[in-house]
């Protein structure tokens, strides 16, 4: 289980190199103070009993032992420096097969706006008013939800990555939200009035799939994972892309808020409050309902909206500290147990690139 405890976050806050140097200096200073005390005591006790060479040898042994302890400390601290810490997303993904190519997310402060990052090192740039962005597989377009007024879910819109070519795709009574592109980029799944629907990339050919919400395409484009919710309990379900073969994967004792596929197509990532009321973590379960496990838990934040890298080693999601009023877009490395804040915002969508 991946566990990002508060101590590790605070220890990594300075940055790995600075933390190692700071701790090493404190340790060395302590050693020198200890040696000074011991040297004075030894000289007082042994000045009349020992040859000076004996005192010198003992002090030399203590210095060597202290330097050995310092070396051990540095070796133990090296993994933190290598794997990266908070605020260092480049280090978090350094050993991964895939890196984050493009990122889109929304920021809601009065109104909601979509921001994009062209790379891991770039600064967020406002693209358009809206929320819940979803990159097309080729990274050229973004489907998103745009609200009309302060109530309702609005409609699904489409825009090019450079801000041009805006187009409204849906005009459904009650609104539409939660777009997700099929792997081939030809079809978009979304939710409207508690129903999963699909349409082609130009907004044509809308058809109903099944009752539910939060649909996400499987890696091979043949199935959808979706959620059903009733009386405070959520269920994770899968269905064939043509609406047949629907079945429940797992029932949850909380309101499951989001699900996504692991790249092997054999397991699902989802966020749930099943272990801590009012605090969400990310879990994994096989599509046959077996192999349940927690994969990401944060002591400070509730975690939502998992998006897996194609090799399954990294996860981009959002984290929300209760009462903070804002969320963070996070990069979680499932191998090194490290987390980094990419931006302030929610509902991330990623275009991954192979190194």
C-alpha distance (Angstrom), angle and dihedral (degrees) to the residues before:
residue distance angle dihedral
X1 . . .
X2 3.79 . .
X3 3.81 109.5 .
X4 3.81 121.5 -177.9
X5 3.80 102.1 -166.9
X6 3.76 123.9 -166.6
X7 3.81 93.3 -115.9
X8 3.79 92.2 58.2
X9 3.80 91.4 48.0
X10 3.81 92.0 51.1
X11 3.80 92.2 44.8
X12 3.79 91.0 50.5
X13 3.79 94.4 44.7
X14 3.81 92.9 90.4
X15 3.78 90.9 52.0
X16 3.81 124.5 -102.4
X17 3.80 98.7 -89.3
X18 3.80 94.5 45.5
X19 3.80 91.5 46.7
X20 3.80 93.0 51.6
X21 3.81 92.5 47.4
X22 3.81 92.8 45.9
X23 3.81 93.9 48.6
X24 3.79 92.6 43.9
X25 3.79 92.4 52.3
X26 3.80 91.1 50.3
X27 3.79 91.8 48.1
X28 3.81 93.6 47.6
X29 3.81 91.6 48.1
X30 3.79 89.5 51.6
X31 3.80 90.4 50.2
X32 3.79 92.0 50.9
X33 3.81 91.5 49.4
X34 3.79 89.8 49.3
X35 3.78 92.0 49.1
X36 3.81 91.2 49.0
X37 3.80 91.3 53.3
X38 3.78 93.3 44.6
X39 3.78 91.6 46.6
X40 3.80 91.6 54.1
X41 3.80 92.5 46.1
X42 3.78 92.8 45.9
X43 3.80 92.5 49.5
X44 3.79 91.3 49.4
X45 3.80 94.0 48.8
X46 3.75 99.4 39.1
X47 3.79 107.7 28.9
X48 3.78 90.7 100.4
X49 3.83 96.2 34.1
X50 3.81 106.7 42.4
X51 3.74 136.9 54.3
X52 3.83 111.4 -113.4
X53 3.81 89.6 -116.6
X54 3.83 90.2 61.7
X55 3.81 92.0 52.3
X56 3.79 90.0 47.9
X57 3.81 92.5 51.2
X58 3.80 92.5 51.0
X59 3.79 92.3 49.7
X60 3.79 90.3 47.6
X61 3.82 90.2 52.8
X62 3.80 90.7 50.9
X63 3.81 91.3 50.8
X64 3.82 91.4 50.1
X65 3.81 90.8 48.0
X66 3.81 91.4 50.0
X67 3.80 92.3 49.0
X68 3.80 88.7 49.1
X69 3.80 90.1 54.6
X70 3.79 89.8 49.1
X71 3.80 90.5 51.3
X72 3.80 90.7 51.0
X73 3.80 89.8 50.7
X74 3.79 91.2 52.5
X75 3.80 92.2 48.3
X76 3.81 91.5 49.9
X77 3.80 90.4 48.7
X78 3.79 94.2 49.8
X79 3.85 95.7 84.1
X80 3.79 89.6 58.4
X81 3.79 90.5 52.4
X82 3.78 92.0 46.3
X83 3.79 97.9 45.9
X84 3.77 96.5 43.6
X85 3.79 131.4 -131.5
X86 3.73 142.0 -133.8
X87 3.78 112.7 -31.1
X88 3.82 94.3 19.9
X89 3.82 108.1 93.1
X90 3.82 92.4 160.4
X91 3.80 89.8 63.4
X92 3.80 93.6 44.8
X93 3.80 91.3 59.8
X94 3.81 97.6 32.9
X95 3.80 96.3 111.2
X96 3.80 97.7 34.4
X97 3.78 123.5 111.4
X98 3.82 90.9 -133.1
X99 3.78 131.7 43.9
X100 3.78 132.3 -163.7
X101 3.78 108.6 -90.4
X102 3.82 102.0 176.4
X103 3.78 133.1 2.4
X104 3.80 131.5 -163.1
X105 3.80 126.2 -177.1
X106 3.78 140.5 152.4
X107 3.77 132.1 -112.9
X108 3.81 118.6 -161.1
X109 3.79 117.2 -162.4
X110 3.78 106.1 148.7
X111 3.80 89.9 -38.4
X112 3.80 127.7 24.9
X113 3.79 124.3 -110.6
X114 3.79 132.1 -177.4
X115 3.79 118.3 -130.3
X116 3.80 128.0 -168.5
X117 3.79 135.0 -158.3
X118 3.80 117.5 -157.5
X119 3.80 92.1 -155.8
X120 3.77 143.0 -6.0
X121 3.81 90.6 -88.6
X122 3.81 98.8 44.9
X123 3.78 128.0 98.0
X124 3.83 120.6 -110.8
X125 3.80 113.4 -96.1
X126 3.78 124.9 -162.1
X127 3.80 111.5 -117.8
X128 3.80 109.3 172.7
X129 3.80 144.2 -30.1
X130 3.80 109.4 -84.8
X131 3.79 144.4 75.1
X132 3.82 144.9 -119.5
X133 3.83 96.4 44.8
X134 3.81 121.1 -164.0
X135 3.80 121.9 -166.5
X136 3.78 118.7 -138.3
X137 3.84 111.3 -119.2
X138 3.81 91.4 -105.0
X139 3.81 92.1 51.8
X140 3.80 92.6 -123.8
X141 3.83 101.4 109.0
X142 3.78 141.0 29.7
X143 3.79 126.6 -146.0
X144 3.79 112.4 -157.4
X145 3.78 145.4 158.5
X146 3.79 121.1 -101.6
X147 3.76 119.2 -167.7
X148 3.77 123.2 -144.1
X149 3.78 104.7 -142.9
X150 3.79 125.2 -24.9
X151 3.81 98.7 -56.7
X152 3.78 134.2 61.2
X153 3.79 131.2 29.5
X154 3.78 97.1 -86.1
X155 3.80 122.0 -149.0
X156 3.80 138.5 -60.3
X157 3.79 114.3 -95.4
X158 3.80 134.3 -178.2
X159 3.80 129.7 -143.1
X160 3.79 136.9 170.4
X161 3.80 119.0 -110.4
X162 3.82 90.6 -108.6
X163 3.82 92.8 53.7
X164 3.79 96.6 -102.0
X165 3.81 130.9 112.6
X166 3.80 99.2 43.2
X167 3.80 114.9 -173.8
X168 3.80 134.8 170.3
X169 3.80 110.6 -132.3
X170 3.81 104.6 -176.4
X171 3.80 135.3 41.8
X172 3.80 100.9 178.4
X173 3.78 126.2 154.9
X174 3.78 107.7 -111.3
X175 3.79 92.6 23.4
X176 3.80 134.9 -102.9
X177 3.80 133.4 -110.9
X178 3.81 146.1 161.7
X179 3.84 102.9 59.9
X180 3.82 119.5 -165.5
X181 3.81 126.5 -179.7
X182 3.79 123.6 -133.4
X183 3.83 113.7 -120.0
X184 3.81 92.0 -105.0
X185 3.81 91.4 52.3
X186 3.80 94.6 -124.7
X187 3.80 102.0 103.7
X188 3.80 136.1 45.0
X189 3.80 123.8 -155.3
X190 3.80 119.3 -156.7
X191 3.80 143.9 156.0
X192 3.80 128.6 -108.0
X193 3.81 126.6 170.0
X194 3.80 93.5 -14.9
X195 3.81 93.7 -50.1
X196 3.80 132.2 111.3
X197 3.80 111.7 -129.7
X198 3.79 135.1 173.2
X199 3.80 132.2 -153.6
X200 3.75 136.6 173.5
X201 3.81 119.7 -92.5
X202 3.82 91.5 -93.7
X203 3.80 94.8 53.6
X204 3.79 96.1 -101.9
X205 3.81 130.5 122.6
X206 3.81 97.5 35.2
X207 3.79 111.2 -172.4
X208 3.78 136.4 171.3
X209 3.80 120.4 -113.1
X210 3.81 108.0 174.8
X211 3.80 143.8 -46.1
X212 3.79 112.8 -77.4
X213 3.77 141.5 71.6
X214 3.80 143.7 -113.1
X215 3.83 97.5 46.0
X216 3.82 118.5 -171.9
X217 3.80 126.8 -174.8
X218 3.79 121.5 -118.0
X219 3.82 116.5 -119.4
X220 3.83 91.5 -102.4
X221 3.82 93.6 45.4
X222 3.81 93.5 -123.3
X223 3.80 99.3 107.2
X224 3.78 142.8 31.8
X225 3.78 127.9 -142.6
X226 3.79 112.3 -148.6
X227 3.79 141.8 164.6
X228 3.77 135.0 -117.9
X229 3.76 123.6 -164.9
X230 3.79 133.0 -164.2
X231 3.82 134.2 160.7
X232 3.80 96.4 -16.2
X233 3.80 95.5 -45.3
X234 3.78 128.4 102.3
X235 3.78 133.3 -157.3
X236 3.78 130.3 -157.5
X237 3.79 112.2 -141.0
X238 3.79 138.5 173.2
X239 3.80 129.9 -149.7
X240 3.79 136.0 179.8
X241 3.79 115.7 -100.2
X242 3.82 90.2 -108.4
X243 3.81 92.6 55.2
X244 3.80 97.7 -102.0
X245 3.79 130.7 116.3
X246 3.79 98.6 33.2
X247 3.80 115.1 176.9
X248 3.77 139.7 162.6
X249 3.81 118.3 -107.9
X250 3.78 100.2 -173.5
X251 3.78 139.0 -15.6
X252 3.78 118.0 -133.9
X253 3.78 131.6 -153.2
X254 3.80 92.1 -138.3
X255 3.76 138.2 46.4
X256 3.81 102.2 -75.4
X257 3.77 104.2 -144.3
X258 3.79 106.0 -173.0
X259 3.80 141.8 5.2
X260 3.82 135.4 -171.3
X261 3.79 138.2 174.8
X262 3.75 125.9 -101.9
X263 3.82 107.5 -129.7
X264 3.81 93.2 -108.6
X265 3.81 89.2 67.7
X266 3.81 89.1 -133.9
X267 3.81 100.7 92.6
X268 3.78 141.2 39.0
X269 3.80 132.3 -136.8
X270 3.78 116.0 -149.5
X271 3.79 139.6 164.9
X272 3.77 121.0 -125.6
X273 3.80 144.5 160.3
X274 3.80 90.8 -138.3
X275 3.82 94.6 122.5
X276 3.82 100.9 33.0
X277 3.78 122.9 28.7
X278 3.81 112.5 -125.7
X279 3.81 91.2 7.3
X280 3.78 120.1 91.6
X281 3.81 127.1 -152.7
X282 3.81 132.0 178.7
X283 3.80 120.4 -105.3
X284 3.79 137.8 -178.6
X285 3.79 129.7 -140.4
X286 3.80 133.4 171.7
X287 3.79 116.1 -114.0
X288 3.81 89.2 -111.5
X289 3.82 89.5 59.2
X290 3.82 96.1 -105.5
X291 3.80 131.7 111.0
X292 3.79 97.2 45.4
X293 3.83 113.9 -178.8
X294 3.79 142.1 151.1
X295 3.80 112.3 -111.4
X296 3.83 103.8 174.7
X297 3.80 128.6 26.8
X298 3.79 126.2 165.3
X299 3.80 121.0 -167.4
X300 3.81 92.9 -149.0
X301 3.77 104.6 32.5
X302 3.76 140.0 52.0
X303 3.80 107.9 -129.7
X304 3.80 123.6 -140.5
X305 3.79 144.7 161.2
X306 3.83 103.1 36.6
X307 3.80 117.8 -156.4
X308 3.82 115.2 -176.4
X309 3.80 127.1 -148.4
X310 3.84 115.5 -122.0
X311 3.82 91.1 -103.6
X312 3.82 92.9 48.0
X313 3.81 92.5 -124.9
X314 3.80 98.6 108.9
X315 3.75 135.5 43.1
X316 3.78 130.2 -163.2
X317 3.78 115.6 -159.1
X318 3.76 141.3 136.3
X319 3.77 129.1 -96.2
X320 3.76 127.3 -156.3
X321 3.81 127.6 -165.2
X322 3.79 110.0 -150.6
X323 3.78 111.1 -109.1
X324 3.81 94.7 11.8
X325 3.80 94.8 104.6
X326 3.81 92.8 -142.8
X327 3.77 137.7 66.7
X328 3.80 135.7 -142.5
X329 3.78 128.9 -131.5
X330 3.81 104.5 -131.2
X331 3.79 135.9 -161.2
X332 3.81 109.8 -151.0
X333 3.78 120.8 -167.7
X334 3.80 106.9 -151.7
X335 3.81 92.6 -164.7
X336 3.82 102.8 47.2
X337 3.82 96.4 33.3
X338 3.79 92.8 -126.6
X339 3.80 132.0 134.7
X340 3.79 131.7 -161.6
X341 3.79 132.6 -171.8
X342 3.81 110.4 -125.1
X343 3.80 99.5 179.3
X344 3.77 145.3 -28.7
X345 3.79 108.0 -89.1
X346 3.80 147.8 68.9
X347 3.81 143.3 -104.5
X348 3.81 100.0 38.8
X349 3.78 124.9 -161.0
X350 3.81 120.7 -167.5
X351 3.78 139.0 -159.7
X352 3.80 105.8 -156.5
X353 3.79 123.2 -151.4
X354 3.79 127.8 -157.7
X355 3.78 113.5 -123.2
